[in-house]
Amino acid sequence: MKKWQLDRAAYYWAVTFLPTYIEELKKKIEKADDDLVKIGLNIKLDKAEEDLTEISKVYLKLIDG
């Protein structure tokens, strides 16, 4: 595979799986009893949402041309 093909595949899978990961984190946050655990999960959630936003932008550029 060429680099652009690998990039496109990597971005596709990230856009596909990150939303599921984000939803799982939200469920874990709701169920967590310990505030420290919630804080840690919220940090992961924020990072995942930021990553998804950036990856989505790049992926749209790749597939549009």
Backbone hydrogen bonds, N-H to C=O, Kabsch-Sander energy under -0.5 kcal/mol:
donor,donor_aa,acceptor,acceptor_aa,energy
6,L,2,K,-2.4
7,D,3,K,-2.9
8,R,4,W,-2.3
9,A,5,Q,-2.3
10,A,6,L,-2.9
11,Y,7,D,-2.8
12,Y,8,R,-2.3
13,W,9,A,-2.5
14,A,10,A,-2.2
15,V,11,Y,-2.6
16,T,12,Y,-1.8
17,F,13,W,-2.7
18,L,14,A,-2.4
21,Y,17,F,-2.1
22,I,18,L,-2.7
23,E,19,P,-2.2
24,E,20,T,-2.2
25,L,21,Y,-2.3
26,K,22,I,-2.2
27,K,23,E,-2.0
28,K,24,E,-2.3
29,I,25,L,-2.4
30,E,26,K,-2.0
31,K,27,K,-1.8
32,A,28,K,-1.6
38,K,34,D,-2.1
39,I,35,D,-2.4
40,G,36,L,-2.3
41,L,37,V,-2.6
42,N,38,K,-2.6
43,I,39,I,-2.0
44,K,40,G,-1.9
45,L,41,L,-2.6
46,D,42,N,-2.7
47,K,43,I,-2.1
48,A,44,K,-2.6
49,E,45,L,-2.5
50,E,46,D,-2.2
51,D,47,K,-2.8
52,L,48,A,-2.5
53,T,49,E,-2.0
54,E,50,E,-2.3
55,I,51,D,-3.1
56,S,52,L,-2.5
57,K,53,T,-1.7
58,V,54,E,-2.0
59,Y,55,I,-2.9
60,L,56,S,-2.4
61,K,57,K,-1.7
62,L,58,V,-2.3
63,I,59,Y,-2.6
64,D,60,L,-1.8
65,G,61,K,-1.0
